């Protein structure tokens, strides 16, 4: 990932955890929304009535996105894979109050 300053405003995709690019501004000073590309499979849903809402990428400062989505540092917490029986036997051997 490219290095950005904390004050840079960027578009962000939370599904892939990737920075898309810098935010584009309109002439009035508002953010221009960047629409997500739609796949052809999503358009052929017969059960759905009405128009489908356009999805846009999130945007924010690099500092806020970095803190919300852990862009730098540890990626995710690792899941504990111990079964209940293993945990109970360890708890019986090593109580926390000793």
N, CA and C of each residue as an Amber inpcrd file, in Angstrom:
protein
   294
   0.8470000  -1.1740000   0.0000000   0.0000000   0.0000000   0.0000000
   0.8900000   1.2340000   0.0000000   0.4960000   2.1920000  -0.7580000
   1.2620000   3.4310000  -0.8520000   1.1400000   4.2090000   0.4510000
   2.1380000   4.9750000   0.7350000   2.1100000   5.7780000   1.9510000
   1.3420000   7.0590000   1.6870000   0.3950000   7.3420000   2.5700000
  -0.4030000   8.5520000   2.4760000  -0.2180000   9.3480000   3.7490000
  -0.4010000  10.6490000   3.6560000  -0.3690000  11.4920000   4.8470000
  -1.6870000  11.2950000   5.5960000  -1.6650000  11.4910000   6.9080000
  -2.8690000  11.3140000   7.7160000  -3.9780000  12.2770000   7.3140000
  -3.6510000  13.3900000   6.7130000  -4.6580000  14.3810000   6.3540000
  -5.2180000  14.1810000   4.9390000  -4.7430000  13.1840000   4.1880000
  -5.2460000  12.9290000   2.8370000  -6.6270000  12.2890000   2.9000000
  -7.5260000  12.7440000   2.0250000  -8.8480000  12.1430000   1.9210000
  -8.8400000  11.1440000   0.7810000  -9.3270000   9.9090000   1.0670000
  -9.2170000   8.8130000   0.1170000 -10.5190000   8.0370000   0.0250000
 -10.7480000   7.4000000  -1.1430000 -11.8180000   6.4260000  -1.2900000
 -11.2920000   5.0880000  -0.7870000 -12.1820000   4.2920000  -0.1570000
 -11.7550000   3.0480000   0.4670000 -12.7920000   1.9620000   0.2240000
 -12.3320000   0.7340000  -0.0610000 -13.2090000  -0.4200000  -0.2260000
 -13.0500000  -1.3160000   0.9950000 -14.0660000  -1.3850000   1.8870000
 -13.9130000  -2.1790000   3.1020000 -13.9210000  -3.6870000   2.8590000
 -14.4910000  -4.1470000   1.7460000 -14.5220000  -5.5830000   1.4800000
 -13.1330000  -6.1210000   1.1610000 -12.3750000  -5.3740000   0.3800000
 -11.0240000  -5.8070000   0.0310000  -9.9650000  -5.1220000   0.8890000
 -10.3850000  -4.1980000   1.7360000  -9.4970000  -3.4160000   2.5920000
  -8.4080000  -2.7430000   1.7620000  -8.8330000  -2.0690000   0.7040000
  -7.8870000  -1.4180000  -0.2000000  -8.2670000   0.0410000  -0.4030000
  -7.2480000   0.8690000  -0.5200000  -7.4530000   2.2800000  -0.8340000
  -7.6090000   2.3840000  -2.3430000  -8.6890000   3.0230000  -2.7930000
  -8.9790000   3.1420000  -4.2210000  -8.2140000   4.3150000  -4.8370000
  -8.2600000   5.4620000  -4.1890000  -7.5590000   6.6190000  -4.7230000
  -7.9520000   7.8730000  -3.9760000  -7.4040000   9.0090000  -4.3650000
  -7.7420000  10.2620000  -3.6720000  -9.1710000  10.7080000  -3.9960000
  -9.7720000  11.4060000  -3.0610000 -11.1450000  11.8980000  -3.2180000
 -11.1680000  13.0140000  -4.2490000 -12.2100000  12.9950000  -5.0930000
 -12.4000000  14.0560000  -6.0720000 -13.4870000  14.9820000  -5.5480000
 -13.2750000  16.2700000  -5.7170000 -14.1860000  17.2800000  -5.1900000
 -14.9280000  17.9420000  -6.3410000 -16.1700000  18.3460000  -6.0840000
 -16.9370000  19.0890000  -7.0770000 -16.5430000  20.5620000  -7.0010000
 -17.0800000  21.3550000  -7.9000000 -16.7520000  22.7820000  -7.9070000
 -17.3550000  23.5030000  -6.7080000 -18.3960000  22.9390000  -6.1070000
 -19.0210000  23.5530000  -4.9330000 -18.3240000  23.1510000  -3.6420000
 -17.3600000  22.2590000  -3.7090000 -16.6130000  21.8590000  -2.5280000
 -17.1340000  20.5980000  -1.8640000 -18.0770000  19.9080000  -2.4930000
 -18.5830000  18.6560000  -1.9480000 -17.8140000  17.4740000  -2.5370000
 -17.9310000  16.3230000  -1.8780000 -17.2560000  15.1230000  -2.3610000
 -18.0500000  14.5420000  -3.5160000 -17.3550000  14.1640000  -4.5680000
 -17.9990000  13.5120000  -5.7000000 -18.0220000  12.0120000  -5.4060000
 -19.2130000  11.3890000  -5.2920000 -19.2650000   9.9630000  -4.9500000
 -18.6800000   9.1070000  -6.0720000 -17.9370000   8.0780000  -5.6820000
 -17.3400000   7.1470000  -6.6310000 -18.1230000   5.8430000  -6.5370000
 -18.8640000   5.5030000  -7.6010000 -19.7280000   4.3240000  -7.5820000
 -18.9180000   3.0490000  -7.7340000 -19.3730000   1.9940000  -7.0460000
 -18.7570000   0.6820000  -7.1910000 -19.2190000   0.0790000  -8.5070000
 -18.3360000  -0.6450000  -9.1810000 -18.7720000  -1.3170000 -10.4160000
 -19.7250000  -2.4560000 -10.0780000 -20.7680000  -2.6290000 -10.8910000
 -21.7350000  -3.6940000 -10.6510000 -21.4210000  -4.8620000 -11.5710000
 -21.6310000  -6.0530000 -11.0610000 -21.4190000  -7.2370000 -11.8800000
 -22.7080000  -7.5630000 -12.6200000 -22.6340000  -8.2180000 -13.7600000
 -23.8470000  -8.5150000 -14.5260000 -24.7750000  -9.4870000 -13.8070000
 -24.2790000 -10.2820000 -12.8750000 -25.1150000 -11.2440000 -12.1570000
 -26.0940000 -10.5440000 -11.2220000 -25.7100000  -9.4140000 -10.6880000
 -26.5490000  -8.7330000  -9.7140000 -27.7780000  -8.0920000 -10.3440000
 -27.7590000  -7.7950000 -11.6220000 -28.8600000  -7.1080000 -12.2630000
 -30.0380000  -8.0020000 -12.6130000 -29.8620000  -9.3230000 -12.6570000
 -30.9170000 -10.2330000 -13.0940000 -31.6060000 -10.9140000 -11.9230000
 -32.1860000 -10.1550000 -11.0450000 -32.9070000 -10.7190000  -9.9070000
 -34.3950000 -10.4500000 -10.1090000 -35.1770000 -11.4790000 -10.3750000
 -36.5990000 -11.3070000 -10.6730000 -37.4200000 -10.9700000  -9.4470000
 -37.0130000 -11.4460000  -8.3020000 -37.7880000 -11.2200000  -7.0830000
 -37.7030000  -9.7820000  -6.6040000 -36.6760000  -9.0920000  -6.9720000
 -36.4610000  -7.7370000  -6.4940000 -37.3440000  -6.7460000  -7.2600000
 -38.0040000  -5.8880000  -6.5360000 -38.8610000  -4.8910000  -7.1640000
 -38.2220000  -3.5170000  -7.0210000 -38.4300000  -2.6780000  -8.0090000
 -37.9100000  -1.3240000  -7.9410000 -36.4680000  -1.2400000  -8.3770000
 -35.9450000  -0.0410000  -8.2860000 -34.5610000   0.1930000  -8.6920000
 -33.6070000  -0.2630000  -7.5990000 -32.4580000  -0.7250000  -8.0240000
 -31.4060000  -1.0960000  -7.0920000 -30.6420000   0.1630000  -6.7110000
 -30.3380000   0.3070000  -5.4480000 -29.6160000   1.4740000  -4.9650000
 -28.1610000   1.4090000  -5.4150000 -27.6420000   2.5250000  -5.8850000
 -26.2500000   2.5820000  -6.3060000 -25.3530000   2.5520000  -5.0750000
 -24.3470000   1.7050000  -5.1240000 -23.4020000   1.6190000  -4.0160000
 -22.1670000   2.4360000  -4.3520000 -21.6960000   3.1660000  -3.3630000
 -20.5050000   3.9970000  -3.5320000 -19.4410000   3.5670000  -2.5340000
 -18.2050000   3.8620000  -2.8820000 -17.0990000   3.5730000  -1.9770000
 -17.1460000   4.5230000  -0.7830000 -16.6620000   4.0470000   0.3440000
 -16.5150000   4.9090000   1.5090000 -15.3830000   5.8880000   1.2530000
 -15.4160000   6.9990000   1.9390000 -14.3090000   7.9410000   1.8450000
 -14.0790000   8.5450000   3.2170000 -12.8530000   8.9650000   3.4380000
 -12.4990000   9.5860000   4.6990000 -11.0250000   9.9120000   4.7190000
 -10.5950000  10.4690000   5.8230000  -9.1690000  10.7680000   5.9440000
  -8.4160000   9.4620000   6.1690000  -7.1780000   9.4370000   5.7430000
  -6.3730000   8.2240000   5.8930000  -6.2220000   7.8610000   7.3620000
  -6.1460000   8.8600000   8.2090000  -5.9930000   8.6110000   9.6410000
  -7.2090000   7.8740000  10.1990000  -8.4270000   8.3160000   9.8580000
  -9.6210000   7.6590000  10.3830000  -9.7890000   6.2580000   9.7920000
  -9.5080000   6.1050000   8.5040000  -9.6110000   4.7800000   7.8840000
  -8.5810000   3.8220000   8.4580000  -7.4090000   4.3430000   8.7680000
  -6.3430000   3.5210000   9.3320000  -6.7500000   2.9680000  10.6930000
  -7.4120000   3.7880000  11.4990000  -7.8250000   3.3500000  12.8260000
  -9.0460000   2.4450000  12.7710000  -9.9950000   2.7280000  11.8920000
 -11.2180000   1.9270000  11.8190000 -10.9840000   0.5440000  11.2350000
 -10.1610000   0.4480000  10.2050000  -9.9880000  -0.8120000   9.4850000
  -8.6160000  -1.4440000   9.6630000  -7.8230000  -0.9600000  10.6080000
  -6.4960000  -1.5230000  10.9070000  -5.6660000  -1.7050000   9.6310000
  -5.4650000  -0.6270000   8.9010000  -4.7110000  -0.7050000   7.6530000
  -3.2300000  -0.9440000   7.8970000  -2.7140000  -0.4620000   8.9900000
  -1.3030000  -0.6670000   9.3060000  -1.2190000  -1.4950000  10.5840000
  -0.1810000  -2.2810000  10.6850000  -0.0040000  -3.0820000  11.8910000
  -0.6740000  -4.4300000  11.7570000  -1.2130000  -4.9360000  12.8650000
  -1.8330000  -6.2480000  12.8750000  -3.0750000  -6.2570000  11.9850000
  -3.2490000  -7.3300000  11.2490000  -4.4020000  -7.4400000  10.3530000
  -5.6670000  -7.7870000  11.1410000  -5.7260000  -8.9620000  11.7060000
  -6.9050000  -9.3780000  12.4640000  -6.4620000 -10.2160000  13.6450000
  -7.3580000 -10.3650000  14.5670000  -7.0700000 -11.2690000  15.6770000
  -7.2190000 -12.6990000  15.2000000  -6.3500000 -13.5540000  15.6880000
  -6.4610000 -14.9510000  15.3260000  -7.5140000 -15.6030000  16.2150000
  -8.3110000 -16.4560000  15.6210000  -9.3650000 -17.1470000  16.3650000
  -8.7410000 -18.1910000  17.2790000  -9.3270000 -18.3660000  18.4410000
  -8.8870000 -19.4190000  19.3490000  -9.4520000 -20.7460000  18.8520000
  -8.5880000 -21.7280000  18.6640000  -9.0220000 -23.0080000  18.1080000
  -9.0850000 -24.1070000  19.1510000  -9.0350000 -23.7470000  20.4240000
  -9.0960000 -24.7580000  21.4610000 -10.5420000 -25.1580000  21.7010000
 -10.7410000 -26.4590000  21.9560000 -12.0940000 -26.9270000  22.2330000
 -12.4300000 -26.6590000  23.7020000 -13.6930000 -26.8160000  24.0360000
 -14.1480000 -26.5620000  25.3990000 -13.5050000 -27.5420000  26.3710000
 -13.3270000 -28.7940000  25.9690000 -12.7120000 -29.7890000  26.8520000
 -11.2680000 -29.4140000  27.1880000 -10.5030000 -28.9410000  26.1990000
  -9.1250000 -28.5390000  26.4490000  -9.0660000 -27.3380000  27.3880000
  -9.9520000 -26.4160000  27.2020000  -9.9630000 -25.2240000  28.0360000
 -10.3480000 -25.5730000  29.4640000 -11.3300000 -26.4470000  29.6440000
 -11.7760000 -26.8300000  30.9920000 -10.6890000 -27.5830000  31.7480000
  -9.9690000 -28.4830000  31.0760000  -8.8890000 -29.2050000  31.7690000
  -7.7820000 -28.2400000  32.1830000  -7.4810000 -27.2790000  31.3470000
  -6.4580000 -26.2960000  31.7170000  -6.9400000 -25.4280000  32.8700000
  -8.2210000 -25.0630000  32.8710000  -8.7660000 -24.2490000  33.9530000
  -8.7450000 -25.0100000  35.2720000  -8.9400000 -26.2970000  35.2290000
  -8.8830000 -27.1010000  36.4580000  -7.4490000 -27.1960000  36.9840000
  -6.4770000 -27.2710000  36.0930000  -5.0770000 -27.3480000  36.5060000
  -4.5550000 -26.0090000  36.9750000  -4.8940000 -24.9320000  36.2720000
  -4.3300000 -23.6070000  36.5480000  -5.4400000 -22.5920000  36.7920000
  -6.0040000 -22.5870000  37.9930000  -7.0300000 -21.5550000  38.2540000
  -6.3980000 -20.1770000  38.2910000  -7.1390000 -19.1860000  37.8660000
  -6.5770000 -17.8520000  37.7430000  -6.3780000 -17.1650000  39.0810000
  -7.0170000 -17.6230000  40.1480000  -6.8960000 -16.9320000  41.4190000
  -5.6940000 -17.4040000  42.2360000  -4.9780000 -18.4040000  41.7690000
  -3.7700000 -18.8420000  42.4990000  -2.6100000 -17.9470000  42.2170000
